[in-house]
Amino acid sequence: ALVDIPLFWTLFCLMFGIVVLVSRICPLTADSILPLIICIMGYGASLVLLVYLIAFKFRRRRSNCYIWCLIFILVS
């Protein structure tokens, strides 16, 4: 998790930077940057930890793994 969470944040920031470079207009205002950063950090951490939780749950057994994967994709 110490590697995956910062990697997610880095990739997300790079994707947002590419959108800004291509459109040449920043889609954010000054008062919405801090809430966006907080939401991105929380979403990245919770998503990576959810993946680890699902992997830990199905480490021993492989029953219903595909159903949980489908639910995970739909939730995220």
mmJSON file of the N, C-alpha and C atoms, coordinates in Angstrom:
{"data_MODEL":{"atom_site":{
"group_PDB":["ATOM","ATOM","ATOM","ATOM","ATOM","ATOM","ATOM","ATOM","ATOM","ATOM","ATOM","ATOM","ATOM","ATOM","ATOM","ATOM","ATOM","ATOM","ATOM","ATOM","ATOM","ATOM","ATOM","ATOM","ATOM","ATOM","ATOM","ATOM","ATOM","ATOM","ATOM","ATOM","ATOM","ATOM","ATOM","ATOM","ATOM","ATOM","ATOM","ATOM","ATOM","ATOM","ATOM","ATOM","ATOM","ATOM","ATOM","ATOM","ATOM","ATOM","ATOM","ATOM","ATOM","ATOM","ATOM","ATOM","ATOM","ATOM","ATOM","ATOM","ATOM","ATOM","ATOM","ATOM","ATOM","ATOM","ATOM","ATOM","ATOM","ATOM","ATOM","ATOM","ATOM","ATOM","ATOM","ATOM","ATOM","ATOM","ATOM","ATOM","ATOM","ATOM","ATOM","ATOM","ATOM","ATOM","ATOM","ATOM","ATOM","ATOM","ATOM","ATOM","ATOM","ATOM","ATOM","ATOM","ATOM","ATOM","ATOM","ATOM","ATOM","ATOM","ATOM","ATOM","ATOM","ATOM","ATOM","ATOM","ATOM","ATOM","ATOM","ATOM","ATOM","ATOM","ATOM","ATOM","ATOM","ATOM","ATOM","ATOM","ATOM","ATOM","ATOM","ATOM","ATOM","ATOM","ATOM","ATOM","ATOM","ATOM","ATOM","ATOM","ATOM","ATOM","ATOM","ATOM","ATOM","ATOM","ATOM","ATOM","ATOM","ATOM","ATOM","ATOM","ATOM","ATOM","ATOM","ATOM","ATOM","ATOM","ATOM","ATOM","ATOM","ATOM","ATOM","ATOM","ATOM","ATOM","ATOM","ATOM","ATOM","ATOM","ATOM","ATOM","ATOM","ATOM","ATOM","ATOM","ATOM","ATOM","ATOM","ATOM","ATOM","ATOM","ATOM","ATOM","ATOM","ATOM","ATOM","ATOM","ATOM","ATOM","ATOM","ATOM","ATOM","ATOM","ATOM","ATOM","ATOM","ATOM","ATOM","ATOM","ATOM","ATOM","ATOM","ATOM","ATOM","ATOM","ATOM","ATOM","ATOM","ATOM","ATOM","ATOM","ATOM","ATOM","ATOM","ATOM","ATOM","ATOM","ATOM","ATOM","ATOM","ATOM","ATOM","ATOM","ATOM","ATOM","ATOM","ATOM","ATOM","ATOM","ATOM","ATOM","ATOM","ATOM","ATOM","ATOM"],
"id":[1,2,3,4,5,6,7,8,9,10,11,12,13,14,15,16,17,18,19,20,21,22,23,24,25,26,27,28,29,30,31,32,33,34,35,36,37,38,39,40,41,42,43,44,45,46,47,48,49,50,51,52,53,54,55,56,57,58,59,60,61,62,63,64,65,66,67,68,69,70,71,72,73,74,75,76,77,78,79,80,81,82,83,84,85,86,87,88,89,90,91,92,93,94,95,96,97,98,99,100,101,102,103,104,105,106,107,108,109,110,111,112,113,114,115,116,117,118,119,120,121,122,123,124,125,126,127,128,129,130,131,132,133,134,135,136,137,138,139,140,141,142,143,144,145,146,147,148,149,150,151,152,153,154,155,156,157,158,159,160,161,162,163,164,165,166,167,168,169,170,171,172,173,174,175,176,177,178,179,180,181,182,183,184,185,186,187,188,189,190,191,192,193,194,195,196,197,198,199,200,201,202,203,204,205,206,207,208,209,210,211,212,213,214,215,216,217,218,219,220,221,222,223,224,225,226,227,228],
"type_symbol":["N","C","C","N","C","C","N","C","C","N","C","C","N","C","C","N","C","C","N","C","C","N","C","C","N","C","C","N","C","C","N","C","C","N","C","C","N","C","C","N","C","C","N","C","C","N","C","C","N","C","C","N","C","C","N","C","C","N","C","C","N","C","C","N","C","C","N","C","C","N","C","C","N","C","C","N","C","C","N","C","C","N","C","C","N","C","C","N","C","C","N","C","C","N","C","C","N","C","C","N","C","C","N","C","C","N","C","C","N","C","C","N","C","C","N","C","C","N","C","C","N","C","C","N","C","C","N","C","C","N","C","C","N","C","C","N","C","C","N","C","C","N","C","C","N","C","C","N","C","C","N","C","C","N","C","C","N","C","C","N","C","C","N","C","C","N","C","C","N","C","C","N","C","C","N","C","C","N","C","C","N","C","C","N","C","C","N","C","C","N","C","C","N","C","C","N","C","C","N","C","C","N","C","C","N","C","C","N","C","C","N","C","C","N","C","C","N","C","C","N","C","C","N","C","C","N","C","C"],
"label_atom_id":["N","CA","C","N","CA","C","N","CA","C","N","CA","C","N","CA","C","N","CA","C","N","CA","C","N","CA","C","N","CA","C","N","CA","C","N","CA","C","N","CA","C","N","CA","C","N","CA","C","N","CA","C","N","CA","C","N","CA","C","N","CA","C","N","CA","C","N","CA","C","N","CA","C","N","CA","C","N","CA","C","N","CA","C","N","CA","C","N","CA","C","N","CA","C","N","CA","C","N","CA","C","N","CA","C","N","CA","C","N","CA","C","N","CA","C","N","CA","C","N","CA","C","N","CA","C","N","CA","C","N","CA","C","N","CA","C","N","CA","C","N","CA","C","N","CA","C","N","CA","C","N","CA","C","N","CA","C","N","CA","C","N","CA","C","N","CA","C","N","CA","C","N","CA","C","N","CA","C","N","CA","C","N","CA","C","N","CA","C","N","CA","C","N","CA","C","N","CA","C","N","CA","C","N","CA","C","N","CA","C","N","CA","C","N","CA","C","N","CA","C","N","CA","C","N","CA","C","N","CA","C","N","CA","C","N","CA","C","N","CA","C","N","CA","C","N","CA","C","N","CA","C","N","CA","C","N","CA","C","N","CA","C","N","CA","C"],
"label_alt_id":[null,null,null,null,null,null,null,null,null,null,null,null,null,null,null,null,null,null,null,null,null,null,null,null,null,null,null,null,null,null,null,null,null,null,null,null,null,null,null,null,null,null,null,null,null,null,null,null,null,null,null,null,null,null,null,null,null,null,null,null,null,null,null,null,null,null,null,null,null,null,null,null,null,null,null,null,null,null,null,null,null,null,null,null,null,null,null,null,null,null,null,null,null,null,null,null,null,null,null,null,null,null,null,null,null,null,null,null,null,null,null,null,null,null,null,null,null,null,null,null,null,null,null,null,null,null,null,null,null,null,null,null,null,null,null,null,null,null,null,null,null,null,null,null,null,null,null,null,null,null,null,null,null,null,null,null,null,null,null,null,null,null,null,null,null,null,null,null,null,null,null,null,null,null,null,null,null,null,null,null,null,null,null,null,null,null,null,null,null,null,null,null,null,null,null,null,null,null,null,null,null,null,null,null,null,null,null,null,null,null,null,null,null,null,null,null,null,null,null,null,null,null,null,null,null,null,null,null],
"label_comp_id":["ALA","ALA","ALA","LEU","LEU","LEU","VAL","VAL","VAL","ASP","ASP","ASP","ILE","ILE","ILE","PRO","PRO","PRO","LEU","LEU","LEU","PHE","PHE","PHE","TRP","TRP","TRP","THR","THR","THR","LEU","LEU","LEU","PHE","PHE","PHE","CYS","CYS","CYS","LEU","LEU","LEU","MET","MET","MET","PHE","PHE","PHE","GLY","GLY","GLY","ILE","ILE","ILE","VAL","VAL","VAL","VAL","VAL","VAL","LEU","LEU","LEU","VAL","VAL","VAL","SER","SER","SER","ARG","ARG","ARG","ILE","ILE","ILE","CYS","CYS","CYS","PRO","PRO","PRO","LEU","LEU","LEU","THR","THR","THR","ALA","ALA","ALA","ASP","ASP","ASP","SER","SER","SER","ILE","ILE","ILE","LEU","LEU","LEU","PRO","PRO","PRO","LEU","LEU","LEU","ILE","ILE","ILE","ILE","ILE","ILE","CYS","CYS","CYS","ILE","ILE","ILE","MET","MET","MET","GLY","GLY","GLY","TYR","TYR","TYR","GLY","GLY","GLY","ALA","ALA","ALA","SER","SER","SER","LEU","LEU","LEU","VAL","VAL","VAL","LEU","LEU","LEU","LEU","LEU","LEU","VAL","VAL","VAL","TYR","TYR","TYR","LEU","LEU","LEU","ILE","ILE","ILE","ALA","ALA","ALA","PHE","PHE","PHE","LYS","LYS","LYS","PHE","PHE","PHE","ARG","ARG","ARG","ARG","ARG","ARG","ARG","ARG","ARG","ARG","ARG","ARG","SER","SER","SER","ASN","ASN","ASN","CYS","CYS","CYS","TYR","TYR","TYR","ILE","ILE","ILE","TRP","TRP","TRP","CYS","CYS","CYS","LEU","LEU","LEU","ILE","ILE","ILE","PHE","PHE","PHE","ILE","ILE","ILE","LEU","LEU","LEU","VAL","VAL","VAL","SER","SER","SER"],
"label_asym_id":["A","A","A","A","A","A","A","A","A","A","A","A","A","A","A","A","A","A","A","A","A","A","A","A","A","A","A","A","A","A","A","A","A","A","A","A","A","A","A","A","A","A","A","A","A","A","A","A","A","A","A","A","A","A","A","A","A","A","A","A","A","A","A","A","A","A","A","A","A","A","A","A","A","A","A","A","A","A","A","A","A","A","A","A","A","A","A","A","A","A","A","A","A","A","A","A","A","A","A","A","A","A","A","A","A","A","A","A","A","A","A","A","A","A","A","A","A","A","A","A","A","A","A","A","A","A","A","A","A","A","A","A","A","A","A","A","A","A","A","A","A","A","A","A","A","A","A","A","A","A","A","A","A","A","A","A","A","A","A","A","A","A","A","A","A","A","A","A","A","A","A","A","A","A","A","A","A","A","A","A","A","A","A","A","A","A","A","A","A","A","A","A","A","A","A","A","A","A","A","A","A","A","A","A","A","A","A","A","A","A","A","A","A","A","A","A","A","A","A","A","A","A","A","A","A","A","A","A"],
"label_entity_id":["1","1","1","1","1","1","1","1","1","1","1","1","1","1","1","1","1","1","1","1","1","1","1","1","1","1","1","1","1","1","1","1","1","1","1","1","1","1","1","1","1","1","1","1","1","1","1","1","1","1","1","1","1","1","1","1","1","1","1","1","1","1","1","1","1","1","1","1","1","1","1","1","1","1","1","1","1","1","1","1","1","1","1","1","1","1","1","1","1","1","1","1","1","1","1","1","1","1","1","1","1","1","1","1","1","1","1","1","1","1","1","1","1","1","1","1","1","1","1","1","1","1","1","1","1","1","1","1","1","1","1","1","1","1","1","1","1","1","1","1","1","1","1","1","1","1","1","1","1","1","1","1","1","1","1","1","1","1","1","1","1","1","1","1","1","1","1","1","1","1","1","1","1","1","1","1","1","1","1","1","1","1","1","1","1","1","1","1","1","1","1","1","1","1","1","1","1","1","1","1","1","1","1","1","1","1","1","1","1","1","1","1","1","1","1","1","1","1","1","1","1","1","1","1","1","1","1","1"],
"label_seq_id":[1,1,1,2,2,2,3,3,3,4,4,4,5,5,5,6,6,6,7,7,7,8,8,8,9,9,9,10,10,10,11,11,11,12,12,12,13,13,13,14,14,14,15,15,15,16,16,16,17,17,17,18,18,18,19,19,19,20,20,20,21,21,21,22,22,22,23,23,23,24,24,24,25,25,25,26,26,26,27,27,27,28,28,28,29,29,29,30,30,30,31,31,31,32,32,32,33,33,33,34,34,34,35,35,35,36,36,36,37,37,37,38,38,38,39,39,39,40,40,40,41,41,41,42,42,42,43,43,43,44,44,44,45,45,45,46,46,46,47,47,47,48,48,48,49,49,49,50,50,50,51,51,51,52,52,52,53,53,53,54,54,54,55,55,55,56,56,56,57,57,57,58,58,58,59,59,59,60,60,60,61,61,61,62,62,62,63,63,63,64,64,64,65,65,65,66,66,66,67,67,67,68,68,68,69,69,69,70,70,70,71,71,71,72,72,72,73,73,73,74,74,74,75,75,75,76,76,76],
"pdbx_PDB_ins_code":[null,null,null,null,null,null,null,null,null,null,null,null,null,null,null,null,null,null,null,null,null,null,null,null,null,null,null,null,null,null,null,null,null,null,null,null,null,null,null,null,null,null,null,null,null,null,null,null,null,null,null,null,null,null,null,null,null,null,null,null,null,null,null,null,null,null,null,null,null,null,null,null,null,null,null,null,null,null,null,null,null,null,null,null,null,null,null,null,null,null,null,null,null,null,null,null,null,null,null,null,null,null,null,null,null,null,null,null,null,null,null,null,null,null,null,null,null,null,null,null,null,null,null,null,null,null,null,null,null,null,null,null,null,null,null,null,null,null,null,null,null,null,null,null,null,null,null,null,null,null,null,null,null,null,null,null,null,null,null,null,null,null,null,null,null,null,null,null,null,null,null,null,null,null,null,null,null,null,null,null,null,null,null,null,null,null,null,null,null,null,null,null,null,null,null,null,null,null,null,null,null,null,null,null,null,null,null,null,null,null,null,null,null,null,null,null,null,null,null,null,null,null,null,null,null,null,null,null],
"Cartn_x":[0.823,0.0,0.868,2.063,2.943,3.406,3.39,3.777,2.552,1.495,0.328,-0.445,-0.595,-1.363,-0.667,0.632,1.278,1.338,1.426,1.407,0.052,-1.038,-2.363,-2.463,-1.991,-2.058,-1.237,-0.068,0.795,0.134,-0.406,-1.069,-2.287,-3.037,-4.21,-3.804,-2.769,-2.298,-1.762,-1.077,-0.589,-1.754,-2.795,-3.956,-4.646,-4.768,-5.388,-4.521,-3.202,-2.303,-2.416,-2.577,-2.734,-4.046,-5.099,-6.38,-6.233,-5.532,-5.324,-4.483,-3.447,-2.59,-3.328,-4.166,-4.87,-5.973,-6.718,-7.828,-7.386,-6.201,-5.614,-6.46,-7.427,-8.242,-8.304,-8.017,-8.089,-9.547,-10.062,-11.476,-11.768,-10.787,-10.98,-10.957,-11.652,-11.542,-10.677,-10.278,-9.363,-9.996,-11.29,-11.92,-12.295,-12.134,-12.48,-11.258,-10.061,-8.853,-8.635,-8.754,-8.52,-9.512,-10.822,-11.733,-11.444,-11.032,-10.703,-9.489,-8.477,-7.275,-7.609,-8.432,-8.826,-9.623,-10.534,-11.325,-10.456,-9.502,-8.609,-7.763,-7.233,-6.408,-7.231,-8.446,-9.305,-9.756,-10.106,-10.547,-9.411,-8.224,-7.077,-6.739,-6.704,-6.383,-7.463,-8.727,-9.793,-9.875,-9.608,-9.658,-8.551,-7.339,-6.222,-6.454,-6.92,-7.166,-8.32,-9.319,-10.395,-9.872,-8.972,-8.368,-7.594,-6.833,-6.097,-7.046,-8.156,-9.125,-9.734,-10.095,-10.66,-9.611,-8.368,-7.311,-7.06,-7.11,-6.914,-8.069,-9.28,-10.458,-10.401,-9.909,-9.906,-8.513,-7.648,-6.323,-6.369,-7.208,-7.266,-8.27,-9.396,-10.439,-10.684,-11.099,-11.406,-12.899,-13.732,-15.17,-15.731,-16.562,-17.242,-16.296,-15.095,-14.141,-14.594,-15.174,-15.587,-16.771,-17.626,-18.755,-18.25,-17.274,-16.716,-15.968,-15.304,-14.612,-15.6,-16.724,-17.754,-18.335,-18.586,-19.1,-18.074,-16.816,-15.765,-15.691,-15.803,-15.758,-16.959,-18.123,-19.315,-19.266,-18.707,-18.623,-17.616,-16.5,-15.465,-15.741],
"Cartn_y":[-1.189,0.0,1.255,1.163,2.335,2.733,1.808,2.114,2.377,1.614,1.707,3.009,3.499,4.724,5.937,6.178,7.304,7.116,5.876,5.624,6.02,5.698,6.104,7.625,8.317,9.773,10.383,9.813,10.33,10.153,8.978,8.744,9.638,9.847,10.709,12.154,12.624,13.993,14.131,13.125,13.16,13.18,12.387,12.394,13.754,14.36,15.676,16.718,16.602,17.521,17.407,16.206,16.012,16.637,16.506,17.125,18.642,19.214,20.661,21.092,20.323,20.678,20.582,19.582,19.389,20.429,20.706,21.646,23.101,23.33,24.658,25.546,24.958,25.685,24.831,25.433,24.697,24.592,23.377,23.218,23.461,23.972,24.189,25.671,26.008,27.344,27.267,28.416,28.437,27.844,28.008,27.503,26.024,25.384,23.962,23.051,23.591,22.756,21.947,22.572,21.852,20.712,20.919,19.765,18.655,19.024,18.005,17.189,17.838,17.129,16.193,16.659,15.814,14.604,14.817,13.695,12.71,13.201,12.311,11.474,12.094,11.351,10.291,10.644,9.675,8.554,8.901,7.879,6.92,7.449,6.597,5.638,6.147,5.288,4.234,4.629,3.657,2.609,3.008,2.048,1.011,1.452,0.51,-0.408,0.129,-0.712,-1.684,-1.293,-2.217,-3.363,-3.072,-4.136,-5.103,-4.58,-5.454,-6.279,-5.693,-6.42,-7.574,-7.323,-8.384,-9.458,-9.046,-10.034,-10.884,-10.281,-11.036,-11.998,-11.558,-12.403,-13.661,-13.548,-14.691,-15.283,-15.088,-15.678,-17.184,-17.638,-19.066,-19.824,-19.179,-19.833,-19.057,-19.746,-19.095,-19.087,-19.367,-19.404,-17.987,-17.724,-16.452,-15.283,-15.559,-14.487,-13.616,-14.207,-13.45,-12.534,-12.959,-12.117,-10.886,-11.09,-9.954,-9.011,-9.546,-8.696,-7.836,-8.424,-7.665,-6.571,-6.9,-5.899,-4.79,-5.139,-4.139,-3.211,-3.744,-2.91,-1.978,-2.474,-1.629,-0.542,-0.834,0.153,1.25,0.849,1.858,2.556],
"Cartn_z":[0.0,0.0,0.0,0.565,0.596,-0.797,-1.727,-3.104,-3.967,-3.774,-4.643,-4.489,-3.271,-3.058,-3.683,-3.431,-4.134,-5.647,-6.105,-7.545,-8.134,-7.446,-7.903,-7.961,-6.911,-6.885,-8.014,-8.269,-9.334,-10.7,-10.958,-12.236,-12.408,-11.344,-11.442,-11.731,-11.073,-11.332,-12.752,-13.254,-14.634,-15.623,-15.359,-16.246,-16.232,-15.061,-14.988,-15.701,-15.565,-16.263,-17.77,-18.268,-19.713,-20.188,-19.402,-19.767,-19.827,-18.869,-18.858,-20.053,-20.395,-21.527,-22.855,-22.997,-24.259,-24.435,-23.376,-23.502,-23.357,-22.818,-22.609,-21.694,-21.029,-20.063,-18.799,-17.678,-16.42,-15.982,-15.819,-15.465,-13.983,-13.244,-11.815,-11.482,-10.419,-9.871,-8.62,-8.113,-6.972,-5.711,-5.541,-4.32,-4.388,-5.525,-5.625,-5.683,-5.621,-5.716,-4.441,-3.274,-2.019,-1.807,-1.992,-1.852,-2.862,-4.075,-5.07,-4.64,-4.114,-3.659,-2.5,-1.574,-0.441,-0.925,-1.864,-2.399,-3.163,-3.934,-4.691,-3.743,-2.698,-1.747,-1.029,-0.613,0.064,-0.843,-2.091,-3.037,-3.376,-3.594,-3.925,-2.801,-1.583,-0.444,-0.228,-0.296,-0.048,-1.158,-2.391,-3.496,-3.386,-3.082,-2.942,-1.748,-0.638,0.529,0.295,-0.497,-0.847,-1.701,-2.613,-3.428,-2.54,-1.572,-0.658,0.204,0.621,1.427,0.64,-0.604,-1.444,-1.726,-1.973,-2.219,-0.975,0.203,1.436,1.682,1.339,1.555,0.698,-0.525,-1.434,-1.619,-0.655,-0.759,-0.556,0.341,0.656,-0.222,-0.493,-1.277,-2.551,-3.576,-4.851,-5.153,-4.168,-4.416,-4.476,-5.446,-5.647,-5.903,-6.296,-6.556,-7.713,-8.734,-9.908,-9.594,-8.711,-8.314,-7.569,-6.664,-5.94,-6.869,-7.858,-8.827,-9.609,-10.0,-10.703,-9.818,-8.556,-7.62,-7.423,-7.313,-7.146,-8.342,-9.533,-10.745,-10.787,-10.431,-10.439,-9.385,-8.225,-7.162,-7.507,-8.058,-8.339,-9.636],
"occupancy":[1.0,1.0,1.0,1.0,1.0,1.0,1.0,1.0,1.0,1.0,1.0,1.0,1.0,1.0,1.0,1.0,1.0,1.0,1.0,1.0,1.0,1.0,1.0,1.0,1.0,1.0,1.0,1.0,1.0,1.0,1.0,1.0,1.0,1.0,1.0,1.0,1.0,1.0,1.0,1.0,1.0,1.0,1.0,1.0,1.0,1.0,1.0,1.0,1.0,1.0,1.0,1.0,1.0,1.0,1.0,1.0,1.0,1.0,1.0,1.0,1.0,1.0,1.0,1.0,1.0,1.0,1.0,1.0,1.0,1.0,1.0,1.0,1.0,1.0,1.0,1.0,1.0,1.0,1.0,1.0,1.0,1.0,1.0,1.0,1.0,1.0,1.0,1.0,1.0,1.0,1.0,1.0,1.0,1.0,1.0,1.0,1.0,1.0,1.0,1.0,1.0,1.0,1.0,1.0,1.0,1.0,1.0,1.0,1.0,1.0,1.0,1.0,1.0,1.0,1.0,1.0,1.0,1.0,1.0,1.0,1.0,1.0,1.0,1.0,1.0,1.0,1.0,1.0,1.0,1.0,1.0,1.0,1.0,1.0,1.0,1.0,1.0,1.0,1.0,1.0,1.0,1.0,1.0,1.0,1.0,1.0,1.0,1.0,1.0,1.0,1.0,1.0,1.0,1.0,1.0,1.0,1.0,1.0,1.0,1.0,1.0,1.0,1.0,1.0,1.0,1.0,1.0,1.0,1.0,1.0,1.0,1.0,1.0,1.0,1.0,1.0,1.0,1.0,1.0,1.0,1.0,1.0,1.0,1.0,1.0,1.0,1.0,1.0,1.0,1.0,1.0,1.0,1.0,1.0,1.0,1.0,1.0,1.0,1.0,1.0,1.0,1.0,1.0,1.0,1.0,1.0,1.0,1.0,1.0,1.0,1.0,1.0,1.0,1.0,1.0,1.0,1.0,1.0,1.0,1.0,1.0,1.0,1.0,1.0,1.0,1.0,1.0,1.0],
"B_iso_or_equiv":[0.0,0.0,0.0,0.0,0.0,0.0,0.0,0.0,0.0,0.0,0.0,0.0,0.0,0.0,0.0,0.0,0.0,0.0,0.0,0.0,0.0,0.0,0.0,0.0,0.0,0.0,0.0,0.0,0.0,0.0,0.0,0.0,0.0,0.0,0.0,0.0,0.0,0.0,0.0,0.0,0.0,0.0,0.0,0.0,0.0,0.0,0.0,0.0,0.0,0.0,0.0,0.0,0.0,0.0,0.0,0.0,0.0,0.0,0.0,0.0,0.0,0.0,0.0,0.0,0.0,0.0,0.0,0.0,0.0,0.0,0.0,0.0,0.0,0.0,0.0,0.0,0.0,0.0,0.0,0.0,0.0,0.0,0.0,0.0,0.0,0.0,0.0,0.0,0.0,0.0,0.0,0.0,0.0,0.0,0.0,0.0,0.0,0.0,0.0,0.0,0.0,0.0,0.0,0.0,0.0,0.0,0.0,0.0,0.0,0.0,0.0,0.0,0.0,0.0,0.0,0.0,0.0,0.0,0.0,0.0,0.0,0.0,0.0,0.0,0.0,0.0,0.0,0.0,0.0,0.0,0.0,0.0,0.0,0.0,0.0,0.0,0.0,0.0,0.0,0.0,0.0,0.0,0.0,0.0,0.0,0.0,0.0,0.0,0.0,0.0,0.0,0.0,0.0,0.0,0.0,0.0,0.0,0.0,0.0,0.0,0.0,0.0,0.0,0.0,0.0,0.0,0.0,0.0,0.0,0.0,0.0,0.0,0.0,0.0,0.0,0.0,0.0,0.0,0.0,0.0,0.0,0.0,0.0,0.0,0.0,0.0,0.0,0.0,0.0,0.0,0.0,0.0,0.0,0.0,0.0,0.0,0.0,0.0,0.0,0.0,0.0,0.0,0.0,0.0,0.0,0.0,0.0,0.0,0.0,0.0,0.0,0.0,0.0,0.0,0.0,0.0,0.0,0.0,0.0,0.0,0.0,0.0,0.0,0.0,0.0,0.0,0.0,0.0],
"pdbx_formal_charge":[null,null,null,null,null,null,null,null,null,null,null,null,null,null,null,null,null,null,null,null,null,null,null,null,null,null,null,null,null,null,null,null,null,null,null,null,null,null,null,null,null,null,null,null,null,null,null,null,null,null,null,null,null,null,null,null,null,null,null,null,null,null,null,null,null,null,null,null,null,null,null,null,null,null,null,null,null,null,null,null,null,null,null,null,null,null,null,null,null,null,null,null,null,null,null,null,null,null,null,null,null,null,null,null,null,null,null,null,null,null,null,null,null,null,null,null,null,null,null,null,null,null,null,null,null,null,null,null,null,null,null,null,null,null,null,null,null,null,null,null,null,null,null,null,null,null,null,null,null,null,null,null,null,null,null,null,null,null,null,null,null,null,null,null,null,null,null,null,null,null,null,null,null,null,null,null,null,null,null,null,null,null,null,null,null,null,null,null,null,null,null,null,null,null,null,null,null,null,null,null,null,null,null,null,null,null,null,null,null,null,null,null,null,null,null,null,null,null,null,null,null,null,null,null,null,null,null,null],
"auth_seq_id":[1,1,1,2,2,2,3,3,3,4,4,4,5,5,5,6,6,6,7,7,7,8,8,8,9,9,9,10,10,10,11,11,11,12,12,12,13,13,13,14,14,14,15,15,15,16,16,16,17,17,17,18,18,18,19,19,19,20,20,20,21,21,21,22,22,22,23,23,23,24,24,24,25,25,25,26,26,26,27,27,27,28,28,28,29,29,29,30,30,30,31,31,31,32,32,32,33,33,33,34,34,34,35,35,35,36,36,36,37,37,37,38,38,38,39,39,39,40,40,40,41,41,41,42,42,42,43,43,43,44,44,44,45,45,45,46,46,46,47,47,47,48,48,48,49,49,49,50,50,50,51,51,51,52,52,52,53,53,53,54,54,54,55,55,55,56,56,56,57,57,57,58,58,58,59,59,59,60,60,60,61,61,61,62,62,62,63,63,63,64,64,64,65,65,65,66,66,66,67,67,67,68,68,68,69,69,69,70,70,70,71,71,71,72,72,72,73,73,73,74,74,74,75,75,75,76,76,76],
"auth_comp_id":["ALA","ALA","ALA","LEU","LEU","LEU","VAL","VAL","VAL","ASP","ASP","ASP","ILE","ILE","ILE","PRO","PRO","PRO","LEU","LEU","LEU","PHE","PHE","PHE","TRP","TRP","TRP","THR","THR","THR","LEU","LEU","LEU","PHE","PHE","PHE","CYS","CYS","CYS","LEU","LEU","LEU","MET","MET","MET","PHE","PHE","PHE","GLY","GLY","GLY","ILE","ILE","ILE","VAL","VAL","VAL","VAL","VAL","VAL","LEU","LEU","LEU","VAL","VAL","VAL","SER","SER","SER","ARG","ARG","ARG","ILE","ILE","ILE","CYS","CYS","CYS","PRO","PRO","PRO","LEU","LEU","LEU","THR","THR","THR","ALA","ALA","ALA","ASP","ASP","ASP","SER","SER","SER","ILE","ILE","ILE","LEU","LEU","LEU","PRO","PRO","PRO","LEU","LEU","LEU","ILE","ILE","ILE","ILE","ILE","ILE","CYS","CYS","CYS","ILE","ILE","ILE","MET","MET","MET","GLY","GLY","GLY","TYR","TYR","TYR","GLY","GLY","GLY","ALA","ALA","ALA","SER","SER","SER","LEU","LEU","LEU","VAL","VAL","VAL","LEU","LEU","LEU","LEU","LEU","LEU","VAL","VAL","VAL","TYR","TYR","TYR","LEU","LEU","LEU","ILE","ILE","ILE","ALA","ALA","ALA","PHE","PHE","PHE","LYS","LYS","LYS","PHE","PHE","PHE","ARG","ARG","ARG","ARG","ARG","ARG","ARG","ARG","ARG","ARG","ARG","ARG","SER","SER","SER","ASN","ASN","ASN","CYS","CYS","CYS","TYR","TYR","TYR","ILE","ILE","ILE","TRP","TRP","TRP","CYS","CYS","CYS","LEU","LEU","LEU","ILE","ILE","ILE","PHE","PHE","PHE","ILE","ILE","ILE","LEU","LEU","LEU","VAL","VAL","VAL","SER","SER","SER"],
"auth_asym_id":["A","A","A","A","A","A","A","A","A","A","A","A","A","A","A","A","A","A","A","A","A","A","A","A","A","A","A","A","A","A","A","A","A","A","A","A","A","A","A","A","A","A","A","A","A","A","A","A","A","A","A","A","A","A","A","A","A","A","A","A","A","A","A","A","A","A","A","A","A","A","A","A","A","A","A","A","A","A","A","A","A","A","A","A","A","A","A","A","A","A","A","A","A","A","A","A","A","A","A","A","A","A","A","A","A","A","A","A","A","A","A","A","A","A","A","A","A","A","A","A","A","A","A","A","A","A","A","A","A","A","A","A","A","A","A","A","A","A","A","A","A","A","A","A","A","A","A","A","A","A","A","A","A","A","A","A","A","A","A","A","A","A","A","A","A","A","A","A","A","A","A","A","A","A","A","A","A","A","A","A","A","A","A","A","A","A","A","A","A","A","A","A","A","A","A","A","A","A","A","A","A","A","A","A","A","A","A","A","A","A","A","A","A","A","A","A","A","A","A","A","A","A","A","A","A","A","A","A"],
"auth_atom_id":["N","CA","C","N","CA","C","N","CA","C","N","CA","C","N","CA","C","N","CA","C","N","CA","C","N","CA","C","N","CA","C","N","CA","C","N","CA","C","N","CA","C","N","CA","C","N","CA","C","N","CA","C","N","CA","C","N","CA","C","N","CA","C","N","CA","C","N","CA","C","N","CA","C","N","CA","C","N","CA","C","N","CA","C","N","CA","C","N","CA","C","N","CA","C","N","CA","C","N","CA","C","N","CA","C","N","CA","C","N","CA","C","N","CA","C","N","CA","C","N","CA","C","N","CA","C","N","CA","C","N","CA","C","N","CA","C","N","CA","C","N","CA","C","N","CA","C","N","CA","C","N","CA","C","N","CA","C","N","CA","C","N","CA","C","N","CA","C","N","CA","C","N","CA","C","N","CA","C","N","CA","C","N","CA","C","N","CA","C","N","CA","C","N","CA","C","N","CA","C","N","CA","C","N","CA","C","N","CA","C","N","CA","C","N","CA","C","N","CA","C","N","CA","C","N","CA","C","N","CA","C","N","CA","C","N","CA","C","N","CA","C","N","CA","C","N","CA","C","N","CA","C","N","CA","C","N","CA","C","N","CA","C","N","CA","C"],
"pdbx_PDB_model_num":[1,1,1,1,1,1,1,1,1,1,1,1,1,1,1,1,1,1,1,1,1,1,1,1,1,1,1,1,1,1,1,1,1,1,1,1,1,1,1,1,1,1,1,1,1,1,1,1,1,1,1,1,1,1,1,1,1,1,1,1,1,1,1,1,1,1,1,1,1,1,1,1,1,1,1,1,1,1,1,1,1,1,1,1,1,1,1,1,1,1,1,1,1,1,1,1,1,1,1,1,1,1,1,1,1,1,1,1,1,1,1,1,1,1,1,1,1,1,1,1,1,1,1,1,1,1,1,1,1,1,1,1,1,1,1,1,1,1,1,1,1,1,1,1,1,1,1,1,1,1,1,1,1,1,1,1,1,1,1,1,1,1,1,1,1,1,1,1,1,1,1,1,1,1,1,1,1,1,1,1,1,1,1,1,1,1,1,1,1,1,1,1,1,1,1,1,1,1,1,1,1,1,1,1,1,1,1,1,1,1,1,1,1,1,1,1,1,1,1,1,1,1,1,1,1,1,1,1]
}}}
